[in-house]
Amino acid sequence: MTKRICPECETHSEGQICPRCGTRTLFEASSEPGIDPLLGRVFDGRYRIESLLGKGGMGAVYKAVQIAMNKTVAVKVVKAELASNLEAARRFLDLGANRLHFLRNVETAE
C-alpha cells in the first residue's frame, strides 16, 4: 500500500484519514529522484493520472482518464506552496475557467 502523511501532525499512515487527528492525508513524495508521485494516482475516485503534459509557474497539467467514462481529460494541479494563497487560488481558477471556455467542445484523436 502507498505511504501517506498528515499535513497537520505529520503522522505517517496508509489510510486517507489520519488516525491521530482525523485530517485527510496526502501521498508522500517519492524518494526516487525524477519519479512524479502523482503518476498512476486516482483523484476523487474519478480521475487516474497518466502522464505529465506540462509545468508552469502555478502548477502542472496532467493527461488523465475519467474512469467512469473511460475518457481522456486534462487535470491541472496547483503547486502546494500556492494552495493556501487566496489570490493565487483565484488566478488558478480563473485561468482554468477561461481556457475551459475555449476547450469545451474539443475532441482529440491520437
N, C-alpha and C positions, 0 to 999 in steps of 0.2 A: 504494500500500500504506500501511497505518496505521503511524504512528511509535510506537515503544515505547522504554522506558527501563529500564535495570537499576537495581533498588533498592539494590544493593550498591556498584557502582563508577560509577553514573550515566552509563554508556555508552549512546548513542543507537543504535538499530538498527531493523530492520523484522522481525526474527525473534523467535520466542518464547523463545529461549535466547540469553543474552548471548554474543557472540563473544569477549569479552575474559576473562570469569571463569566462564562456564557457568551463571550463575544465571538462573532463569526471569524474563523481563522483564514489565513492566506497560505498559498503554496510557498514553500521556502525556495529561494533562488537556488538554481543548480550549482553544485560545487565544481562542475566541469566547465572550464572556460570555453566560450563560444557556443554553449548549448542554451537555447532560448527556453526558459521554463514554461512558457505558455503553449509551445507546440504540443499538440495532442490533447490539450486540456479541453474540458467541456464547461462552457459558461451557462449558468442558469438552467442547466439540464437541456439546453436547446441548441447551442452553437458549439461545434467542435472546431478548434483551431487547426488549420492545415499547414499554413506557411506564412512567412513574413513577406508582405508586399513592399513596405517602405517605412522609413522612420523620419520624424521631423522634430521640430523644436518642442512640440507639445505632447508627442507620444508616437504611437506606431499604428499601422494599419495591417491587418492580417486577412488572408484568404481563409474563409471558414465554411462549414457546411451547416445549414439549418437542418437539424436532424429529422424533424417530423416531416419536412417537405423534400428532403434529400436535394436541397437547392444550394448552389454556391452563393455566398454572400461575403460582404466585407465587414469586418469588425474593427472599429477604431478604439484604441486603448490609450487613456491619458497617462502620462508619467506619474508615478506615485508621489513625487515631491510637489506636483501641481494639484493633486486631487483635493487637498484641503484649502486651496486658494480660490475664494469665491469668484474673483474677477477672471482668473484663468479658466475655471469651470464654465463660466458664461461664454467666454470666447470659444472654448472647445465645443460646446453645444451649438453655438451659433454657426460655427464653421461647418459642422456636420449637417445641420438643418439646411443651410444654403446649398451645400453640394448635393444633398439628397433630393432637393427640388429638381435639379437637372438630371439626376440619375434614376429617377423613379421608374421609368418605363424602359430602361435599357436592358436588353438581353445580351448575353455573351455566348460566344462559341469558342471552344478550344480545339 
